Amino acid sequence: MVTDLRKCVGCQACTSACNSEWDVPAGFARTRITHTPVTGTFPTLAAGILVAQCSHCDDAPCIAPCPSGATFRDANGIVQVNRELCIGCGFCVEACPYQARFINPVIKKVDKCDFCSPRLARGQEPACVTTCTAHAKFFGDLEDRHSEVFRMVYTEGAQRRESDDIAVGPNVYYLGKPSQVQLVMNTFPPRKPKLPVSGTLWEKLAKPAILGAVGLTFLGQAIAFFHQLRHGEKDHED
Amino acid sequence: MSKTITRRRFIGTCGAVGAAAGLVGTGRPLQAQGRPPGWRGTLRVKKVASVCEMCFWRCGILASVAAGRVLRVEGNPDHPMTKGRLCARGNAGTSLLYDRDRLKFPMMRVGKRGEGQFKRITWDEALDFLAEKLKGIKQAHGAESVAFFPHGVSASFFSILMKAYGTPNSAEPAFAQCRGPREVGYALTFGRGLGSPEPVDLEETKLMVFIGTHIGENVFTSQVTAFAEGLAKGAKLVVVDPRFSTAAEKADWWLPIRPGTDIALLLAWIHVLIEENLCDQDYLKQYANGFDKVAAHVKSFTPEWAEKITQIPADRIRETARAMGKAKPAVALHPGRHATWYGDDTQRARAMAILTALLGAWGRKGGIFLPTSSPKGSFDLPDYPEPTRPRADGAGTTYPLASEELGVTNGLVDATLTGKPYPIKAWIVYGQNSLQSIPQQERTKKAIDSLDLMVVVDVMPNDHVLWADLVLPEATYLERYDPPAVSESAKVPFVSVRFPAIAPLYESKPGWWIAQQMAKRLGLEAFFPWKTPEEHFATIIEPMDLNAEELMVRGAMPFPGRPYLDDRIAAGETLFETDSGKIELYSARLKELGFDPLPVYTPIEDPPDGYFRLLYGRAPVHSFARSENNEQLFGLMPENELWMQASVAQHLGLQDSQRVILENQDGVKSLPVRLKVTQGIHPDCVYMVHGFGQRSRLLSRAGGKGASDTELMTRVKIDPIMGGTGMRVNFVKPVALGPGR
């Protein structure tokens, strides 16, 4: 996905179309417009607009912390959330450097942009791209050398929103005047992923622990089941 | 004991996690995932092409309908103007359709006016009541004592009814509170106004000039597309605005003008163009009258003169004028839309029109293009009765160049208050929120309170509904037929029509039905000689040379346009329908009527100490005072904020995000509004988005949210040429509220 910031006027048609397409509750958004504060002193000023959504990062920091395996990357490279697996714990929300995820208060599960995967499957572009009043959003396959987005990224120099600290390979790019893109990048740097415990500790200890607990549940259930099968239901004192 | 507890606890606590994990194997294919329940399922979804009415630009939409419900409204890719693109409001159409606060049934007032106490009645009761009242008023006071305030294409049926009833008194805010001065100023110069959509060739231009236009915050889908495509093609942009607008962010030249001095800047630009010989002389020789008079007129209006007035450095004025001269004739000087600012607005529009003409940009590629009309079918109607008394709003008399078709709303308010030229006894307000659209709210309320009858036809219980004696719930644009309309001034002109996507909800009714039912009761059936919308539709499009069925299915169809003068010259057409048949740089007509034949800068009153000029504008996610309660749009923007220059805020000790109340020069106070402290605004003024601060508690979301600019407009400066209400003549001071709320 490439957004041309020279064209975007921040009209929020993308947000509204997305909200309607995916029944995102009012006040929440999978794709969001944020204006930078005006910089400079009157009358020498600059300002810009950020169009943010899930960046489907190459090294997506949201996948690892998911305790239930709901967040995963599909064959097209799109980071997906399997809602039936999601337990709404919100660890991934904290882990995302772009604040692209939120807990949907209606379904109590995590919600985010999936590049409109079902629309893609029907051969349609994402709803935000189709509706964009400024024709500022472009979607395509970066591995296709003949695609519009390939040209924008590799010839015109569209940029990723990364910092020296946080470089996870986001697949949402921004085109624009260098000063304008710089202003947006500086104003909205990626956030350091927040995990319940430190990343390594989480990977090494906490996650196996939860998975272990999940496994033990089954084990426990199985033992109880066979126990009851063999001995019949007995009353227990509480 | 401890053993059993342990086991149960283990199962209990892990159960939740386990239950979720246990679903691994049963996950449905990804495609189906993410679809909200009931979205599609096994239901067949029908797509109905129609015309959006979240505003009045006439964008093409497709409504997805299943089981009698509109699931989604999206852009119609087949639409000649919008090609599938649709703004935030258009995408939120279903939130209007299913708004819990909609007017659902006909209602009769039971409390006092303004209280909003109603009882539900039937349509028969409502229509019989209205018919009896209208008959009585006609008998006692004459048909002219009924004033009609329409807005939107669905009101056109009721307009026929009102003319047939015999009143000439019809007025919409689209003229005297909005585009009127512009239409009159350009018509005086070129022989025709601009219309909607504005025929500005943004896509093909080399230079865009915005003076009184904030595209980006003001969103009309295809206009934003053309703006962005024009920029992408390399057009330069000049933005004149006291506020650092979204367009200003993109501008090559932002000229933060001192509010109210635009005419001085325009005159200085004209001065430079003439002085430095940058005008399109061939074009002017061929098409225009009065060049020498303009040259003599602007002789002393140097950039240095204008700098003192506008606070824009003289060299910036020269630089931008030269950029125009270089880009001519492909200069898209946007004529603006809302133009009723200071009471000399027709003259400002004239200055813009003259500038456009000097650049040779009218009717030229990259400038202002020309509309193409289409024949329209009509019914064989009886003659409308000739009113025995002239219009009460002053259109054509007090305000000599006011449109008699669109009328002067404030003229009708005046007539109602004063009883002159004759008493007005009833208002029928159709699809316009008259308390939020007409300034001087207290006068409007007083006028309403003096009436024998106040009727509102609308979709939402906006502020004015609270003042109605009778409320008639209209169906939304997704539930009704509206007649085919020709968008003549689109680059590719087209005809489009609205057929219902679903049947009206609750007891709401389409405008055509309401008008027809009333006609029956008033004995005016002869003015509605058609039975069904389909029959009406067929007659209107009969001479249009297009396939009726195809239009119904596609929602809109283009026809060939002739956008440039060259197209017209080839056809031997009249190019300028002015008195002289040429572009009138110098207006003999204005001179004759006793007005300045060439625009003159007149200083306006400065804000008193401690006060700031109140400016207002639009947000991309709301339309006027119509959409603030829409759940989805409310989610995007629940309230407005007050822009204030950082240096001023610091001086006043005010903080960003703090809530303040605004008090105007007459002591009128607003609801609390949040401050936006920014460098991006001229220190003389403050700014807010219009449409908020509605008091109607029948609006469960928007009621009481934000501040209303209209409420603070206790003063207006009337444009003597066309009767428009200049509204930027009000001053406010912020009064801090305690921390927090």
Interface residues (C-beta under 8 A of the other chain):
Chain A: D4 R6 K7 C8 V9 G10 C11 Q12 A13 T15 S16 A17 N19 S20 E21 W22 D23 P25 A26 G27 F28 P37 V38 T39 G40 T41 F42 P43 L45 A46 A47 G48 I49 P67 S68 G69 D74 Q80 N82 R83 E84 L85 C86 I87 D114 S117 P118 A121 A127 T130 T131 C132 T133 A134 H135 A136 I210 A213 V214 L216 T217 F218 G220 Q221 A224 H236 E237 D238
Chain B: M1 T4 I5 R7 R8 F10 I11 C14 G15 A16 V17 G18 A20 A21 G22 L23 V24 T26 G27 R28 L30 Q31 A32 Q33 G34 R35 P36 W39 R72 V73 E74 G75 P77 G84 R85 L86 C87 A88 R89 G90 N91 A92 T94 S95 I215 G216 E217 V219 T221 V224 T225 F227 A228 E229 L231 A232 F244 T246 A247 E249 K250 W254 P256 P620 V621 E631 Q632 L633 F634 G635 L636 P638 Q645 A646 S647 T678 Q679 G680 I681 H682 P683
